[in-house]
Each structure stands twice: as C-alpha cells, then as structure tokens.
C-alpha cells in the first residue's frame, strides 16, 4: 500500500468518524420529544455541515402532498412554519412521488425545472439534494439541501447513506413526538374531566337564580341527551314539573320528525361544537305538539393540542366518537306560532307566485330603486330576456331612453287614473335583440302604510292584435274596392244601354241632313263635325258597355277619373 492509498484510507476513516459523531449527537437530540422544534433546527444545521451545503431545510407536507411548511432552516433560526406551495417546487413533488432521494447537480440546466424556469431565473441555487422522510410508510417530510454553486461531483455512497439514516431518524422522532403528545393529552384530560365536573356543579348552583329568572327556557344536558337541570321557563314551556324533568331526556319528548335534528344537538354536546337556532318538534306534557328553537353551548373547556401539532401545522381534529360525560347548556324558546305563521306566509307567497306565473300577461315588479323583483314567464317570452338575468337589473333596461322616468312621473300624478295608478295605454318595450314591441301597459305603485315600496307593471303584447287590425283594414279596403268596381260596372252597363238608342237616332238624323245639304256649304261642315262628335260618343258608350273592372287615372290636381281604355280593354295601369 503506497502513501496515497494510506492517506485516502485515513481520510475516509476520519469522515466516517465525523459521520458517527454527528449521528450520535442527532440521536440524543431526537430522543427529546418535548423540544422537537430545536431538535429539527439542530438536524438541519448538522446535515448542511456534513454534506457541505449552504442551507438545509426541513419541509413538512400536508395530507394531499400539495402544500408544505418549512419548520427549520440551517441558515436562519427564525424561520418557522413558513408555508410553501408545492406547485412551484417540482423537485419536492418528484421526491413525494418516488419516495427516493434526489440529487440535481446543475439546477439551471435540469429539465425538471423547465415548468418554473422563469421563476427561478437569477435565484442563488446551483445544486440541490433532497431526502424523503417517511412516517408510517408515507412521505410526510423532506430534508431539502441547497448550494449556490453547481455541484462538481456526485454524492458518495457514504453521504447518501448518512442522509438516509438522518431522514429515517427524523421520521421516527416525528412519530414518537405525536405518540408522546397523545399519551400526555389523555392523562391530562382525565384529570381535567374530574375537575370540570366539580366546577360545573358549583357553577350550576351559583347561577341557578339567574337561570330561573331568564325568559327563555334553559337546560343543562349531558352527552346522551339526559336533562340534568331545567329552569322555570323550561318547565312552563314544556309543561313538566321539576321532578318530571329530572327523570326524562330530550329523546323522550322529541317526536319522530325531529329525531335527526335532535341527534345533531346531542352530537354537538359530545364533540364540544356550537349550534344555533335548530328547530326541534316536541310533545308537551299535555300531548300538544310544539316547535322549539334550540341553541347549544358546551360547558367543557376546549381541548388543547400542544408541542408537535403547531410544528406539523396540522388542523386540530375533532375527537373520534362522542363524549357521553360532556355537558352543554341548551337555551330554547317556543316558536310554534312563529313557524305556523311563516308556513302560512310561505303558502300565500307560493300561491301568489303561481298566480303571477299563470297570468296571460307579462308582469314585472321592481323596488323603488328600479331593481326588478319579479319577471314572470310571459315577460321572458315576449322580451327574450331570462328571469335569472333580469332579477336585480334596472327596470329601465326594458324601455327606450327616458320612458321609465316618464311612467314613474305619471304614476305619481292624479291625471292618469289617480295617484299611484296608471290606466292602460300604449307603450313600447325593448327586446333582448334590440328590437321594440308595442304593448298595452297598466301600472301601479305598491304602498306599505303610505310608503312607496314597489311598482308593478302588467303588459299585453299587441303585436298579434295590431297584425289582425292591419289585415282587417286591408280586407275592408279590398271589399270597398270590389263593391266600387261592381257599382261602376253596373252603372256603366246601364248608361251604355240607355245612351245607345238616342245616340243612334242622333247619328241617323245627322246623316239624313247631310244628304239634303250641298257639300261645301257651312251647314254641311257643321253637320260633318256633329257626326264626328256623335260617333266619338258612340265609341265611348261602347267602351262603357265593355267595362270589366274599376281603373282610374289622374285628372285635375288630385282628382281621379275613370280610365275607360284601361277598364274596357284590360290594359294594366301605368
């Protein structure tokens, strides 16, 4: 063996002795379950020293492995319970997933950090080493070591073995700390239960007079629902005497429909939780049903969880099972009449809402700020708006600009149906697609003891009615035109018949006179002209007899006269 090998062996031996010394120190620290925070800090410092890292952090994980918390850091003793979001720490997620140590020699170039590359850019992290800490076969913590410079060599088997040993020892220490805390808590609770029982008895005696003078019913019950104490108001509401109450429990007086609510009340006593305004139906001593509104408050001191719980950052868990020796004070009042009235109001409201939804007209109600309260199905159908979108919207959304204000002003006037009323009149509503539809609107203000509280409008869609009126007007116009055509045809036929005979006689007389008068004389010229005019009239009479429809043409100004050519020959009017 040469000197180089001897020196190497001596170096390895010295490192091994250093590791053993560090493990011995850590084992002594980890055995102290009452000072886990300081122990974890010591562990982080020794890990950083042995593995040559700038920083070692102890990271505890939640149940889902999505959140972490730094409970100790070698470079800063003040860091405790610092939360971490594992979504930005892919190296921690990888260790949780595999359950194996992870070494990254060059963080800036490692592919595992691609998803968070921008977030770590410029951070003083060159390399990192992670060791999982298992508790009951599950990774519940991680020893996270970081170095500012990139790592130039791989971890030796000795260093990996050292990290695993420390991680396993840490897991054992965390588990033992939990067990120690549980055993100590049980012992303390037994003693405290005895002391609390004595204090409760003294408290009841001390405040008994106050309880008896209270207007609400007050009872003290245990974790089984047995009544330990009841004040005078409770006796009066339930109808039982003090002696009777001392022999019964809540389960004896609650009717079947209230069993589920009662079990919630009893469970709240056993778990030390708080319930408020729970309705429970009961039977009075007279056999009459009543509804009691119960509120519970535990008389026990809240349990304390110390030492390891704050370090692990775990929520305080409710005790498993119910504590039958627990006690709670129950205050209650008789709400039978109130609930009956509420039920009647509910039925009345349901009836009115069904009535509104069954209406053939659109109904919209709004408060005095203009926020829509009711928007029935007919209103949805004619406007295209949905009730879900319109409830809470301003009513002005349904009208053109300024119309809502004008309607409100008219409602407060006496001129349109009286104060607070608006007689039916024509308005326009806006639709979801930006269109406008004609409606008949009747509106009113709703008053409560003289104060304006709401407005209601009833709308009738006029589109079908206006369309029918328009079609009726067209039909009437068409009928009038048909009647006029028939009258013209009849008149023309009668006139042609009556005029044709005298006109024929006139033309015959003119022709006879022409034969007796010499050609070229002034009389003959006049007769020729008369014959032409008579023949023109005969042609007109002929056209009158051929009229088949009523056609007109402009005459003077806006006057229209019968167009004989178009009416008799079937020519289209141009």
PyMOL commands that set and color helices and strands:
alter all, ss='L'
color gray80, all
select helices_A, chain A and resi 3-30+33-50+86-88+90-98+107-109+111-120+157-213+232-238+242-245+250-253+256-271+308-312+336-358+377-383+387-390+395-398+403-411+463-516+522-545+564-569
alter helices_A, ss='H'
color red, helices_A
select strands_A, chain A and resi 55-61+67-73+82-85+102-104+127-135+138-147+217-222+227-230+275-283+289-298+327-334+362-367+372-375+421-430+436-448+451-461+552-554+560-562
alter strands_A, ss='S'
color yellow, strands_A
deselect
rebuild
show_as cartoon
